[in-house]
Amino acid sequence: MMKPVWFNRHLKLPLPVLPLLLATGLTTLGALAIPPPPDSFDGETIHCQLAGSAATVLICRDAELKALDGQLRQAFRRLRNEASLKQPERDALVEDQRRWVNTMDQCWRARENLRACVKASQQQRLQQLESLAIQRGADARHQRGS
């Protein structure tokens, strides 16, 4: 008679069965219970082909959130590519954007309000980028007028 590969002392199940049971039980927790990997930042905003967090997957599958992400990308590019922006300011802007993406990825903690959290985060960041662009434009006009 063949012995099972390995037995768990408490459950008395062969090793191949135990992972299946654990995986089945864990799937009931849902994807929102798993923290996001911070690998979906592409230097501007999220990258759908690298999406791994609940927030980035949601953005990539939701037309409205994906459109907001496109607006964020355009606003970020306009600001980053502004001629008057010095390299240290540009680097700081990219780092600030990276921090924002990591913060937005924490929306998975909202669980049932994931979409609302992501959308509010996107809208707030878009307003921040647009305000920065307006302020930089006003500063540039002021310097030319001096």
C-alpha positions as CSV (number, residue, x, y, z in Angstrom):
1,M,0.0,0.0,0.0
2,M,1.3,3.5,-1.0
3,K,1.6,6.1,1.7
4,P,0.4,9.6,1.1
5,V,3.2,12.1,0.3
6,W,2.9,13.9,3.6
7,F,0.2,14.3,6.2
8,N,-0.7,17.4,8.2
9,R,-0.7,16.4,11.8
10,H,-4.0,18.1,12.6
11,L,-6.0,17.7,9.4
12,K,-4.6,14.3,8.3
13,L,-4.7,15.3,4.7
14,P,-2.1,14.5,2.0
15,L,0.1,17.5,1.1
16,P,-1.4,18.0,-2.5
17,V,-4.9,18.4,-1.0
18,L,-4.0,20.9,1.7
19,P,-2.9,23.7,-0.7
20,L,-6.1,23.3,-2.7
21,L,-8.2,23.6,0.4
22,L,-6.3,26.7,1.6
23,A,-6.6,28.3,-1.8
24,T,-10.3,27.7,-2.0
25,G,-10.8,29.1,1.5
26,L,-8.6,32.2,0.7
27,T,-10.5,33.0,-2.4
28,T,-13.6,33.7,-0.4
29,L,-11.7,36.6,1.2
30,G,-11.7,38.4,-2.1
31,A,-9.0,40.3,-4.0
32,L,-9.6,43.4,-1.9
33,A,-8.1,41.7,1.2
34,I,-4.7,41.5,-0.5
35,P,-2.4,44.6,-0.3
36,P,-1.3,45.9,-3.7
37,P,2.1,45.4,-5.2
38,P,3.6,48.8,-6.0
39,D,4.8,47.8,-9.5
40,S,2.2,49.4,-11.7
41,F,3.7,53.0,-11.7
42,D,5.1,53.8,-15.2
43,G,6.6,57.2,-14.3
44,E,3.4,59.1,-15.0
45,T,0.5,57.2,-13.7
46,I,-0.6,53.6,-13.7
47,H,0.3,51.1,-16.4
48,C,-2.5,48.7,-17.2
49,Q,-0.3,45.9,-18.4
50,L,1.5,45.9,-15.1
51,A,-1.7,46.4,-13.0
52,G,-1.6,44.2,-10.0
53,S,-3.4,46.1,-7.2
54,A,-7.1,46.2,-6.7
55,A,-7.1,49.9,-7.5
56,T,-5.1,49.7,-10.7
57,V,-7.1,46.7,-12.0
58,L,-10.3,48.6,-11.3
59,I,-9.0,51.6,-13.3
60,C,-8.0,49.5,-16.2
61,R,-11.5,47.8,-16.3
62,D,-13.7,50.9,-15.7
63,A,-14.2,53.3,-18.6
64,E,-14.8,56.4,-16.4
65,L,-11.7,55.8,-14.2
66,K,-9.6,55.0,-17.2
67,A,-10.6,58.3,-18.8
68,L,-9.7,60.1,-15.6
69,D,-6.4,58.3,-15.6
70,G,-5.8,59.6,-19.2
71,Q,-6.6,63.2,-18.0
72,L,-4.1,62.7,-15.2
73,R,-1.5,61.5,-17.6
74,Q,-2.0,64.5,-19.9
75,A,-1.9,67.0,-17.0
76,F,1.2,65.4,-15.5
77,R,3.0,65.4,-18.9
78,R,2.1,69.1,-19.5
79,L,3.5,70.0,-16.1
80,R,6.6,67.8,-16.3
81,N,7.5,69.0,-19.9
82,E,7.1,72.6,-19.0
83,A,10.3,74.4,-20.3
84,S,10.7,76.5,-17.2
85,L,10.8,73.4,-14.9
86,K,14.3,72.7,-13.7
87,Q,15.6,69.1,-13.4
88,P,15.4,69.0,-9.6
89,E,11.7,70.2,-9.8
90,R,11.0,67.7,-12.5
91,D,12.5,64.9,-10.4
92,A,10.5,66.0,-7.3
93,L,7.3,66.1,-9.5
94,V,7.9,62.5,-10.6
95,E,8.6,61.4,-7.0
96,D,5.4,63.1,-5.8
97,Q,3.4,61.4,-8.6
98,R,4.9,58.0,-7.5
99,R,3.8,58.7,-3.9
100,W,0.4,59.6,-5.1
101,V,0.0,56.3,-7.0
102,N,1.2,54.4,-3.9
103,T,-1.3,56.3,-1.8
104,M,-4.2,55.7,-4.3
105,D,-3.3,52.0,-4.3
106,Q,-4.2,52.0,-0.6
107,C,-7.8,52.4,-1.6
108,W,-8.1,48.6,-1.4
109,R,-8.5,49.1,2.3
110,A,-11.9,50.9,1.6
111,R,-13.2,47.5,0.4
112,E,-16.8,48.1,-0.6
113,N,-16.0,51.8,-1.4
114,L,-12.9,51.0,-3.6
115,R,-14.3,52.7,-6.7
116,A,-15.4,55.8,-4.8
117,C,-12.0,56.0,-3.1
118,V,-10.1,55.6,-6.4
119,K,-12.2,58.2,-8.2
120,A,-11.9,60.8,-5.4
121,S,-8.1,60.2,-5.3
122,Q,-7.9,60.7,-9.1
123,Q,-10.0,63.8,-9.0
124,Q,-8.0,65.3,-6.2
125,R,-4.7,64.6,-7.9
126,L,-6.0,66.1,-11.2
127,Q,-7.0,69.3,-9.4
128,Q,-3.5,69.4,-7.7
129,L,-1.7,69.1,-11.1
130,E,-3.9,71.6,-12.7
131,S,-3.4,74.1,-9.8
132,L,0.3,73.6,-10.0
133,A,0.2,74.3,-13.8
134,I,-1.9,77.4,-13.3
135,Q,0.5,78.7,-10.6
136,R,3.6,78.0,-12.7
137,G,2.0,79.8,-15.6
138,A,1.1,82.8,-13.4
139,D,4.7,82.8,-12.0
140,A,6.1,82.7,-15.5
141,R,3.9,85.6,-16.6
142,H,4.9,87.6,-13.5
143,Q,8.6,87.0,-14.1
144,R,8.3,88.1,-17.8
145,G,6.4,91.2,-16.7
146,S,9.1,92.2,-14.1
